[in-house]
Amino acid sequence: MQHVATAEEVRKKIVEHGASIRDRVIENLPHNYALLVEQVKSISRTYKTDFDTFVASLSNVRGLDLLITYTALVALLSKHRPLSDAELKSLAAAYEKHVYDVFSASRIRRALEEVGVEKDVANQVITDVLRASSVINNKYKSLHLWIAKQRKIADFENSIREVVFRGEGGNRVGRGVKLFLRLFIHETNIPLATKIAYGQEHKKYILHGDMYTALVTLRSGAFEDVPTLTAERVKARVAKRLLCEAKEGKCRDVVLRLESIRGLVRHVGKISGDPVLFERGAYDIGSRYCKDLRCEECPLKDICRKHTFIKVK
C-alpha cells in the first residue's frame, strides 16, 4: 500500500527545499555585495558567541553598510510591487554599473531609471533610503551596528517599519518589511543579527503570505493537520470537490481569497520549524512549478496532494 505523506512530512520537504536554494535577493545581489555576504557569514559563524569580537571584525568588512543600503532599496521597491528574479538581476547590474561603492542620490537615480522604475517611485524610494540611513547613523553610528545589536525579532521588525518605512502599515509595506527582516535573521542569508539568527528567536519569524506561498501550502496539503476554523473550512471545500470528482460531475474550483487564508499560511510556516526556509521553499516551488502546474518536475511531486483545483486570488 502506497504511503500517504502527512502534512508534517510535506512541511519538512518544503523546508528542505528552502535549505537547498538561496534567497532570491541574495541570489541576485550585485557581485561585490555577494562577496560581502560570504564574509559576514564566515565572521558570524566564528564569533556568534563573542559579540565584541564579532562587531570588531565587521568593522573590517569594507562596504558592508552599502550592502545594507542596497537591501533597504530593494525592500522599499518591493513595497510598490513584487520584484521578479529578472528584475532583481537587472537592478543588481544597473546598481553595480552606476553606484558601485560611491553612494549618492544621483547615482541611485540613474540605476533606477535604467531598469525602468517610475520617476515618482524612484524619488520616494531614494528619499526614504537617505532618511533611514541618516536616522540609523545618527543613533547607532553605522547601519551594520543597528542590525547587529538586535535581540528580539519583534523589536527588529518594529524598528524596520518605523525607520525604513516611516511607520506605515498595510500588506504592501508588510511585504517590504518582511523582505528586509528575513535577510538578516537567518544563518543562510546575511546573519548580522546573530542573537536572532543562531538561537531560537529566528523561529518566531512570521512570513508575509504571498500568492505563491499560499498556493503551495494549500495545494500540497501542508495545512491539513491545522485545527483552526479556517483550515477546517478549506478542508471541507476540498472534500466537497473530491466527492464531486468521484461522482464524475461538473465540479467547481475551490477559489479562496488570499486575505482570508493568509493567517493560515503564516501559521503553517510557523509550525514548520523554520519559517524562513519554509517561505523560501514554498515561494520557489510556487513560482517555478505550481503556478504553471509543472507537477512532474516539482520537488514535492511524490508527496503533494496535488489539489490543483485550489485557486487563490
C-alpha positions in Angstrom: 0.0 0.0 0.0 1.4 3.4 -1.0 2.3 5.7 1.9 0.3 8.8 2.1 2.5 11.7 3.3 1.4 13.5 6.4 1.1 17.3 6.5 4.2 17.4 8.7 6.2 15.4 6.1 5.1 17.8 3.4 6.2 20.8 5.5 9.5 19.1 6.2 10.0 18.6 2.4 9.2 22.3 1.7 11.7 23.4 4.4 14.4 21.0 2.9 13.8 22.6 -0.5 14.2 26.1 1.1 17.5 25.0 2.6 18.8 23.7 -0.8 18.4 27.1 -2.5 19.4 30.7 -1.8 17.1 33.6 -1.0 16.1 35.3 -4.3 17.6 38.7 -3.1 20.9 37.0 -2.1 21.0 35.1 -5.3 20.6 38.3 -7.4 22.9 40.7 -5.5 25.5 42.8 -7.2 28.7 40.7 -7.5 30.7 42.7 -5.0 27.9 42.6 -2.4 27.6 38.9 -2.8 31.2 38.6 -1.8 30.4 40.6 1.4 27.7 38.2 2.3 30.1 35.4 2.4 32.4 37.4 4.6 29.6 38.2 7.0 28.6 34.5 7.2 32.2 33.4 8.0 32.6 36.1 10.7 29.2 35.4 12.3 29.8 31.7 12.4 33.2 32.2 14.0 32.2 34.8 16.6 28.5 34.2 17.2 29.1 33.8 20.9 31.6 36.7 21.2 29.7 39.9 20.3 32.5 42.3 20.9 34.9 40.4 18.6 32.1 40.0 16.1 31.5 43.7 15.9 35.2 44.5 15.7 35.6 42.0 12.8 32.7 43.6 11.0 34.4 46.9 11.0 37.0 45.4 8.6 34.4 44.5 6.1 34.6 47.3 3.6 31.3 48.3 2.0 29.0 46.5 4.5 26.8 49.5 5.0 26.4 49.9 1.2 25.2 46.3 1.1 22.6 47.1 3.8 21.6 50.2 1.9 21.0 48.2 -1.2 18.8 45.7 0.6 16.8 48.6 2.0 16.4 49.9 -1.5 15.1 46.5 -2.7 12.7 46.3 0.3 11.3 49.8 -0.4 10.9 49.0 -4.1 9.0 45.8 -3.2 6.5 47.9 -1.3 5.3 49.2 -4.6 5.2 45.8 -6.3 6.8 42.4 -6.0 10.1 42.1 -7.9 10.8 39.1 -10.2 14.1 37.4 -10.4 14.7 39.0 -13.7 14.0 42.5 -12.2 16.3 41.8 -9.3 19.1 40.7 -11.6 18.6 43.8 -13.8 18.6 46.1 -10.8 21.8 44.5 -9.5 23.6 45.0 -12.8 22.5 48.7 -13.0 23.4 49.3 -9.4 26.9 47.8 -9.9 27.3 49.9 -13.0 26.2 53.3 -11.6 26.6 53.1 -7.9 29.4 50.6 -7.1 31.0 51.8 -3.9 30.1 55.5 -4.2 26.7 56.1 -2.6 24.7 59.2 -3.8 21.1 60.0 -4.8 22.1 60.9 -8.3 23.9 57.6 -8.9 21.0 55.6 -7.4 18.5 57.6 -9.6 20.5 56.6 -12.7 20.4 53.0 -11.7 16.7 53.0 -11.1 16.0 54.9 -14.4 18.0 52.3 -16.3 15.7 49.5 -15.1 12.5 51.4 -15.8 11.4 52.4 -12.3 8.8 55.2 -12.5 10.2 58.6 -11.6 7.8 59.2 -8.7 8.6 55.8 -7.2 12.3 56.3 -7.6 12.2 59.7 -5.9 10.2 58.4 -3.0 12.5 55.3 -2.6 15.7 57.4 -2.7 14.2 59.9 -0.2 13.3 57.0 2.2 16.7 55.3 1.8 18.6 58.5 2.6 16.3 59.4 5.5 16.7 55.9 7.0 20.5 55.9 6.6 20.7 59.3 8.3 18.5 58.3 11.3 20.4 55.0 11.8 23.8 56.5 11.5 22.9 59.3 14.0 21.7 56.8 16.6 23.9 53.7 16.0 26.9 55.2 14.1 26.5 52.7 11.3 23.9 50.6 9.6 25.5 47.3 10.5 25.7 48.1 14.2 21.9 48.8 14.2 21.3 45.3 12.9 24.0 43.5 14.9 22.5 44.9 18.2 19.1 43.4 17.5 18.0 40.8 20.1 14.3 40.3 19.6 12.7 39.6 16.2 9.5 41.6 17.1 11.6 44.7 18.1 13.7 44.4 15.0 10.6 44.2 12.8 9.1 47.3 14.5 12.4 49.2 14.1 12.5 48.4 10.4 8.9 49.5 9.9 9.5 52.7 11.8 12.9 53.7 10.4 12.9 52.4 6.9 9.1 52.5 6.1 8.2 55.7 8.1 5.8 53.7 10.4 3.4 52.9 7.5 1.1 49.9 7.7 -0.7 47.7 5.2 0.2 44.5 3.4 2.3 46.1 0.7 4.5 47.7 3.4 4.5 44.4 5.3 5.9 42.7 2.2 8.9 45.1 2.2 9.4 44.9 6.0 9.4 41.1 5.9 11.9 41.1 3.0 14.4 43.2 4.8 13.9 41.4 8.1 14.4 37.9 6.8 17.7 38.8 5.1 19.5 39.5 8.4 17.9 37.0 10.9 18.9 33.6 9.3 22.3 31.9 9.1 21.7 31.1 5.4 21.3 34.8 4.4 23.3 37.7 5.9 23.4 36.8 9.6 24.2 40.2 11.1 21.6 39.8 13.8 23.5 36.9 15.4 21.4 36.8 18.6 18.4 36.1 16.4 20.0 34.0 13.6 21.8 31.5 15.9 19.2 31.0 18.6 15.6 30.1 18.7 14.5 33.6 18.0 14.5 33.3 14.2 11.8 30.7 14.5 9.4 33.4 15.6 9.5 35.0 12.1 6.1 35.4 10.7 6.2 35.1 6.9 4.4 37.6 4.7 2.0 35.2 3.0 2.2 35.8 -0.8 0.2 34.2 -3.6 2.8 31.5 -4.5 3.5 30.5 -0.9 -0.3 30.2 -0.3 -0.8 28.1 -3.4 1.9 25.6 -2.4 0.7 25.5 1.3 -2.8 24.7 0.3 -2.4 22.5 -2.8 0.3 20.3 -1.2 -1.8 19.6 1.9 0.8 21.2 4.3 -2.1 22.8 6.2 -4.2 19.7 6.7 -3.4 19.0 10.4 -4.0 22.6 11.5 -7.0 22.6 13.9 -8.3 26.1 13.1 -11.7 27.2 11.8 -10.1 28.5 8.5 -8.3 25.2 8.0 -11.5 23.2 8.6 -13.4 25.3 6.1 -10.8 24.9 3.4 -10.7 21.1 4.1 -14.5 20.9 3.9 -14.4 22.7 0.5 -11.6 20.4 -0.7 -13.6 17.3 0.4 -16.7 18.5 -1.4 -14.7 19.0 -4.6 -13.1 15.5 -4.3 -16.6 14.0 -3.8 -17.8 15.7 -6.9 -14.9 14.3 -8.9 -15.7 10.8 -7.6 -19.2 11.2 -8.9 -17.8 12.5 -12.2 -19.9 15.6 -12.0 -19.2 19.1 -13.3 -17.0 20.4 -10.5 -16.2 23.9 -9.5 -12.7 25.1 -8.5 -12.1 25.9 -4.9 -11.4 29.7 -5.1 -10.0 31.4 -2.0 -9.2 35.0 -1.3 -5.6 35.5 -0.1 -6.6 37.8 2.7 -8.9 35.1 4.1 -6.2 32.4 4.3 -3.1 34.5 4.9 -3.3 33.8 8.6 -3.5 30.0 8.0 -0.4 30.2 5.6 1.5 32.1 8.3 0.6 29.5 10.9 1.8 26.7 8.7 5.1 28.5 8.2 5.4 28.9 12.0 4.8 25.2 12.8 7.2 24.1 10.0 10.1 24.6 12.4 11.9 27.1 10.2 9.5 29.7 8.8 12.3 31.5 6.8 13.2 28.3 5.0 9.5 27.3 4.6 8.7 30.6 3.0 11.7 30.4 0.7 11.0 26.8 -0.3 7.2 27.4 -0.8 7.7 30.6 -2.8 10.3 28.9 -5.1 8.0 25.9 -5.7 5.0 28.1 -6.2 6.7 30.5 -8.7 8.6 27.8 -10.6 6.3 24.9 -10.7 2.9 25.3 -9.1 1.6 28.3 -11.0 2.1 26.6 -14.3 1.1 23.1 -13.0 4.6 21.6 -13.7 3.8 18.9 -11.2 6.1 16.2 -12.7 9.2 18.5 -12.2 8.2 19.7 -8.8 10.3 18.8 -5.7 7.0 17.8 -3.9 5.7 15.6 -6.7 5.9 12.4 -4.6 4.1 13.7 -1.6 2.0 16.6 -2.7 -1.8 16.2 -2.5 -2.0 17.9 -6.0 -5.1 19.8 -5.2 -4.6 21.9 -8.3 -8.3 22.9 -8.3 -7.5 25.3 -5.5 -7.2 28.8 -6.8 -6.0 31.9 -4.8 -6.9 35.4 -5.8 
